[in-house]
Amino acid sequence: MKKEMEIMAPMPPGFKEKIQQEFCSESEIFVMQKMLTTNDLFRRHCHLCIPSELILNKFLNDEEEAFLQTYNSYGRRNQIDAKIIDPGLKMGSIKVWKRGTPTDTKHFYLGSGWRRIVTEYDLKEGEFVRLWAVRVANKTLCFVLVRL
């Protein structure tokens, strides 16, 4: 219950300073708070699932949303390259994608960089994380992951 009550808490100061230092950006979008599941940590899946029912604020622009609905020449969903500031305030790269049919895409995923975070910070099932999105010069998407 305590975790639910804290859901609208602001980004911790150290992370805000990192954003300002790296990107000169002060705008942030709180995306979600989530308890990590087995699927989030499973080595074979290697992604963080962002279920639509947990998303509190829209974090993609309309162009990105449309791009994620399309497929590449290999028949796979398109992905967006993004940056992430991990729980240790380290910068990394990550990809964002959706799964499902073009009209029924319930979840976003963060991957291609997620395994490093899970391993480096020894993330465990049942732990809570918070995710924010930040825009760099209104273009580049960057996520901030905070471990609770």
SEMI-756161 format. One record per residue (C-alpha): residue number from 1; residue in three letters; chain; z, y, x. Coordinates in nm, 4 decimals, m for minus. Example, Ala and Ser with C-alpha at 12.3 -4.5 7.8 and 13.67 -1.06 7.14 Angstrom:
BEGIN
{site 1; Ala; A; {0.7800; m0.4500; 1.2300}}
{site 2; Ser; A; {0.7140; m0.1060; 1.3670}}
//
This chain:
BEGIN
{site 1; Met; A; {0.0000; 0.0000; 0.0000}}
{site 2; Lys; A; {0.0833; 0.2417; 0.2828}}
{site 3; Lys; A; {m0.2640; 0.1947; 0.4310}}
{site 4; Glu; A; {m0.4260; 0.2958; 0.0987}}
{site 5; Met; A; {m0.2132; 0.6097; 0.0752}}
{site 6; Glu; A; {m0.3256; 0.7202; 0.4222}}
{site 7; Ile; A; {m0.6957; 0.6729; 0.3512}}
{site 8; Met; A; {m0.7824; 1.0440; 0.3480}}
{site 9; Ala; A; {m0.5952; 1.1248; 0.6702}}
{site 10; Pro; A; {m0.7870; 1.3458; 0.9136}}
{site 11; Met; A; {m0.9416; 1.2209; 1.2354}}
{site 12; Pro; A; {m0.6839; 1.1936; 1.5173}}
{site 13; Pro; A; {m0.6840; 1.4937; 1.7562}}
{site 14; Gly; A; {m0.8003; 1.3018; 2.0661}}
{site 15; Phe; A; {m1.1134; 1.1905; 1.8823}}
{site 16; Lys; A; {m1.1811; 1.5414; 1.7489}}
{site 17; Glu; A; {m1.1555; 1.6768; 2.1032}}
{site 18; Lys; A; {m1.3964; 1.4107; 2.2303}}
{site 19; Ile; A; {m1.6520; 1.5068; 1.9636}}
{site 20; Gln; A; {m1.6237; 1.8746; 2.0472}}
{site 21; Gln; A; {m1.6456; 1.7992; 2.4195}}
{site 22; Glu; A; {m1.9423; 1.5615; 2.3979}}
{site 23; Phe; A; {m2.1408; 1.7151; 2.1140}}
{site 24; Cys; A; {m2.0055; 2.0637; 2.0407}}
{site 25; Ser; A; {m1.9819; 1.9443; 1.6808}}
{site 26; Glu; A; {m1.6932; 2.0058; 1.4465}}
{site 27; Ser; A; {m1.8328; 1.8494; 1.1293}}
{site 28; Glu; A; {m1.7196; 1.5010; 1.0428}}
{site 29; Ile; A; {m1.7715; 1.2723; 0.7459}}
{site 30; Phe; A; {m1.5039; 1.0174; 0.6647}}
{site 31; Val; A; {m1.6940; 0.6982; 0.5825}}
{site 32; Met; A; {m1.4318; 0.4317; 0.5186}}
{site 33; Gln; A; {m1.1107; 0.2540; 0.6019}}
{site 34; Lys; A; {m1.1348; m0.1210; 0.6212}}
{site 35; Met; A; {m0.9378; m0.4308; 0.7063}}
{site 36; Leu; A; {m1.1380; m0.6349; 0.9567}}
{site 37; Thr; A; {m1.2548; m0.9728; 0.8313}}
{site 38; Thr; A; {m1.3573; m1.2953; 1.0012}}
{site 39; Asn; A; {m1.7232; m1.2025; 0.9481}}
{site 40; Asp; A; {m1.6742; m0.8676; 1.1244}}
{site 41; Leu; A; {m1.5390; m1.0474; 1.4290}}
{site 42; Phe; A; {m1.7456; m1.3662; 1.4282}}
{site 43; Arg; A; {m1.9327; m1.3813; 1.7584}}
{site 44; Arg; A; {m2.2523; m1.5121; 1.6012}}
{site 45; His; A; {m2.2755; m1.2301; 1.3418}}
{site 46; Cys; A; {m2.1775; m0.9558; 1.5835}}
{site 47; His; A; {m2.1658; m0.6684; 1.3336}}
{site 48; Leu; A; {m1.9261; m0.4527; 1.1359}}
{site 49; Cys; A; {m1.9984; m0.4693; 0.7642}}
{site 50; Ile; A; {m1.9667; m0.1437; 0.5693}}
{site 51; Pro; A; {m1.9534; m0.2511; 0.2031}}
{site 52; Ser; A; {m2.0863; 0.0085; m0.0397}}
{site 53; Glu; A; {m1.7648; m0.0039; m0.2436}}
{site 54; Leu; A; {m1.5660; 0.1178; 0.0588}}
{site 55; Ile; A; {m1.7958; 0.4101; 0.1442}}
{site 56; Leu; A; {m1.6178; 0.7289; 0.0458}}
{site 57; Asn; A; {m1.8824; 0.9809; 0.1543}}
{site 58; Lys; A; {m2.2568; 0.9595; 0.2104}}
{site 59; Phe; A; {m2.3197; 0.9471; 0.5846}}
{site 60; Leu; A; {m2.6974; 0.9055; 0.6060}}
{site 61; Asn; A; {m2.9540; 1.1675; 0.5144}}
{site 62; Asp; A; {m3.2303; 1.0877; 0.2635}}
{site 63; Glu; A; {m3.4875; 1.0242; 0.5372}}
{site 64; Glu; A; {m3.2608; 0.7683; 0.7076}}
{site 65; Glu; A; {m3.1834; 0.5993; 0.3760}}
{site 66; Ala; A; {m3.5558; 0.5627; 0.3045}}
{site 67; Phe; A; {m3.6259; 0.4355; 0.6580}}
{site 68; Leu; A; {m3.3628; 0.1617; 0.6216}}
{site 69; Gln; A; {m3.5375; 0.0419; 0.3050}}
{site 70; Thr; A; {m3.8569; m0.0338; 0.4990}}
{site 71; Tyr; A; {m3.9576; m0.3201; 0.7257}}
{site 72; Asn; A; {m4.0995; m0.3270; 1.0773}}
{site 73; Ser; A; {m4.4099; m0.5191; 1.1882}}
{site 74; Tyr; A; {m4.1971; m0.8334; 1.2416}}
{site 75; Gly; A; {m4.0842; m0.8367; 0.8786}}
{site 76; Arg; A; {m3.7318; m0.7213; 0.9601}}
{site 77; Arg; A; {m3.5464; m0.4255; 0.8171}}
{site 78; Asn; A; {m3.5749; m0.1101; 1.0223}}
{site 79; Gln; A; {m3.2687; 0.0018; 1.2158}}
{site 80; Ile; A; {m3.1383; 0.3404; 1.3238}}
{site 81; Asp; A; {m3.0146; 0.4001; 1.6763}}
{site 82; Ala; A; {m2.6791; 0.5781; 1.6814}}
{site 83; Lys; A; {m2.3899; 0.6525; 1.9144}}
{site 84; Ile; A; {m2.0312; 0.5412; 1.8701}}
{site 85; Ile; A; {m1.7011; 0.6613; 2.0104}}
{site 86; Asp; A; {m1.4843; 0.3520; 2.0262}}
{site 87; Pro; A; {m1.1033; 0.3210; 1.9930}}
{site 88; Gly; A; {m1.0647; 0.3919; 2.3667}}
{site 89; Leu; A; {m1.2682; 0.7150; 2.3388}}
{site 90; Lys; A; {m1.5629; 0.5572; 2.5233}}
{site 91; Met; A; {m1.9166; 0.6447; 2.4195}}
{site 92; Gly; A; {m2.1590; 0.3650; 2.3415}}
{site 93; Ser; A; {m2.4764; 0.2840; 2.1516}}
{site 94; Ile; A; {m2.4956; 0.1019; 1.8212}}
{site 95; Lys; A; {m2.7558; 0.0237; 1.5550}}
{site 96; Val; A; {m2.7288; 0.0756; 1.1786}}
{site 97; Trp; A; {m2.9127; m0.1358; 0.9224}}
{site 98; Lys; A; {m2.8977; m0.2637; 0.5653}}
{site 99; Arg; A; {m2.9447; m0.6088; 0.4203}}
{site 100; Gly; A; {m3.0725; m0.7219; 0.0850}}
{site 101; Thr; A; {m3.3731; m0.6424; m0.1260}}
{site 102; Pro; A; {m3.5161; m0.2882; m0.1263}}
{site 103; Thr; A; {m3.3573; m0.2211; m0.4656}}
{site 104; Asp; A; {m3.0307; m0.4064; m0.4058}}
{site 105; Thr; A; {m2.8867; m0.3164; m0.0653}}
{site 106; Lys; A; {m2.5141; m0.3298; m0.1004}}
{site 107; His; A; {m2.3964; m0.3144; 0.2603}}
{site 108; Phe; A; {m2.4624; m0.1265; 0.5803}}
{site 109; Tyr; A; {m2.4017; m0.2919; 0.9162}}
{site 110; Leu; A; {m2.3194; m0.1651; 1.2644}}
{site 111; Gly; A; {m2.4282; m0.3939; 1.5463}}
{site 112; Ser; A; {m2.5901; m0.4149; 1.8908}}
{site 113; Gly; A; {m2.2826; m0.2753; 2.0593}}
{site 114; Trp; A; {m2.0191; m0.4017; 1.8193}}
{site 115; Arg; A; {m1.9434; m0.7188; 2.0209}}
{site 116; Arg; A; {m1.8427; m0.5096; 2.3239}}
{site 117; Ile; A; {m1.5950; m0.3155; 2.1106}}
{site 118; Val; A; {m1.4471; m0.6315; 1.9544}}
{site 119; Thr; A; {m1.4065; m0.7946; 2.2956}}
{site 120; Glu; A; {m1.2887; m0.4919; 2.4908}}
{site 121; Tyr; A; {m1.0235; m0.3930; 2.2369}}
{site 122; Asp; A; {m0.9355; m0.7460; 2.1259}}
{site 123; Leu; A; {m0.9818; m0.6569; 1.7593}}
{site 124; Lys; A; {m0.8235; m0.9067; 1.5210}}
{site 125; Glu; A; {m0.8737; m1.0147; 1.1628}}
{site 126; Gly; A; {m0.6436; m0.8211; 0.9307}}
{site 127; Glu; A; {m0.6328; m0.5068; 1.1466}}
{site 128; Phe; A; {m0.7378; m0.1795; 0.9869}}
{site 129; Val; A; {m1.0016; 0.0552; 1.1240}}
{site 130; Arg; A; {m1.1326; 0.3912; 1.0095}}
{site 131; Leu; A; {m1.4897; 0.5064; 1.0521}}
{site 132; Trp; A; {m1.6262; 0.8604; 1.0600}}
{site 133; Ala; A; {m1.9812; 0.9851; 1.1022}}
{site 134; Val; A; {m2.0693; 1.2968; 1.2990}}
{site 135; Arg; A; {m2.4023; 1.4756; 1.3261}}
{site 136; Val; A; {m2.5064; 1.6105; 1.6634}}
{site 137; Ala; A; {m2.7161; 1.9246; 1.6125}}
{site 138; Asn; A; {m2.7860; 1.7951; 1.2592}}
{site 139; Lys; A; {m2.9936; 1.5114; 1.4059}}
{site 140; Thr; A; {m2.8334; 1.2340; 1.6081}}
{site 141; Leu; A; {m2.5908; 1.0150; 1.4175}}
{site 142; Cys; A; {m2.2656; 0.9282; 1.5908}}
{site 143; Phe; A; {m1.9809; 0.7156; 1.4591}}
{site 144; Val; A; {m1.6156; 0.7374; 1.5487}}
{site 145; Leu; A; {m1.4102; 0.4177; 1.5172}}
{site 146; Val; A; {m1.0329; 0.4472; 1.5110}}
{site 147; Arg; A; {m0.8048; 0.1458; 1.5200}}
{site 148; Leu; A; {m0.4908; 0.1780; 1.3095}}
//
